[in-house]
Amino acid sequence: MRRGGVVMPVEVLIAMGLLTREHLEAWRGGRVPYLERVISCNLPRLARLLRILRDHAEAINLKPSHTVYRRWGRGPKARLRFTKTGDPGLEEAYATHFVARGGVVAGGGGSADGN
């Protein structure tokens, strides 16, 4: 879940068993139209998880940092969608990483999204 003091929602979903690394990579490669399609969770629960993550990050003084996800591989580096509807609030929630102000996030372990 952390790398260089960064917490990423996609890594939290992987750690919770709601998203596989293979599905994440397929989405990053442009083979899945939007990430929610391959997340094993209903949408209201998913929105709640993102809200809890944001609230917890705020409570432990992590700084939000918006990240642009672009397609991997050859060809145009199109911006990736997280949601079917393109809801701006949810798109932002998925794309916001949380950065430790001192560079280290307490607890957990894991890896980044491959970039």
N, C-alpha and C positions, 0 to 999 in steps of 0.2 A: 504494500500500500504506500510505501514511501520510497523516495529516492531523492537524495540531496535535499531533504526537508520538504518534500511536496506530497500532498495527498490528492489523488485523482479519483473522481467518481467511478470511472470505468474499472479501476483497480479494486475499489471497494466492492463493486458488483462481482468481480471475479473471485475475490476473497470470500464473499458470501455464498458462492456457488450459483449465482443467478445468471452469470455470463461466462462462457468458456473463452479461453484465449484464442481458440480456433475461430469462433464466431467473431470475436473482436478483430482478428486479422483479416477475415473475409470482408467485414465492413470497411476496414481501413483500405483494403485493396479494391473497393468499389463493387464487390460481388453481392453485397446486401444493400438494398436501397436506403434503409434507415435502421439505426441500432436497436430500437425498441422491438423490432421484428424478431430478434434472436435472444432477447432477454427473457428468462424463465420467471416471469412475475407479472401479476396484473398491473395495469397502469395506475390505478389509485394507490396501490401499495408502493409502487416505484416512485411516484411523486412524493409520497410521504417519506420514503427513505432519503431522497435527495434533500428534502426540507430538513430532516433530522441531521444529516451530514453537515449542511450549511450552518445550522444552529449550533451544533457541537463544535465545529471549526471556529465559529465566532466566540463561543464560550471559552475556548482555550487559546484565544488570541492569535489565530492563524489569519494571514492576510489573503483575501480572495484575489485570484489572478485569472482573467479571462484568457482562454487558449483557443486558437483556431485549429480545428482538425481538418486536414486536407488529405485527399486520396493518395495512397502510396503507389509506387510502381511507375511504369511508363505512361506517357500520355499526359493530358491536362491534369493539373493538381486541383481538381474541383473541391469545393468546400463540402464536407460530409454533413449529412443530416442525422440527428439523433432520433427525431420523432417523425411519425407519419404526417402529422398535421403541420409541422413547422412552427408550432407554438413558440413565440420568442422567449417567454419565461422559462419554459422547460429546456429549450435549446441552450439558454444561458446557464441553467443549473447543471446540465451535463458537462458543459465546456469550461466550467469554473474549477480551477485547481486551487488548493489551499496551501499556502507557503508559510513555513515557520519563519518568524521574524529573525530568529537567531540561526536559522539554517538546519535545525534538527527537529523532527517530529517525534514526540515521545511514543514509545511502544510500537508493536507491529513490526512487520518486515515485508519483503517482497520485491517486486520489480516494476519498472515503469512500463509505459505502453509501447515500447519498442523504438522510440525515436531517439 
